[in-house]
């Protein structure tokens, strides 16, 4: 299991022996904002600009476009993704990913 911004589907897909070995978590814009707020870093970058509200909007928009591109590539390559919208607990999300990996119920 790996995680990282640079683990793009097209770069990882050739390394997979089985397509079930990769699952991309795709945050909704609302979840992304909530996650950044909870980390306390919502204004870390945008707050250092002359137009913080606009900068934050631009950053969140950029993140949303990136997620859309990853989602499209995952679909095009026939890989697996899970939309993360905050509607599942961490345990529920972990169970879903484990199921997609073919692991059944994690302990």
C-alpha positions, 0 to 999 in steps of 0.5 A: 500500500502506498500513498502520494500525490505523484502516484498517478494511475498511468505511472502505477498501472504498468507495475500492477500484476493485478488491477485490484492491487491499486485503489485510488481515493478520490476526495470530493471538494467538500471533503478536501476542504474539511480535511485541510480545515481539520489539519489547521492548514486551510490558510497556510498558503492562501493567507500569505497572499494579498488576496487570501479568499481568491487564493484559497478558491484557486487552490481548492479549484486546482485540487478539484481539477487534479482529482477529476483528471485522476478519476478520468484516468483511473476509469480509462485504465479500468482501475479502481477508485473510491470517492471519499466524501466524509459519508463513511467512517475511517473504519468503513472506508478501510473495510471498503478498500480491503474488500477491493483488494480482495482481503475481506474483513481486516483485523 
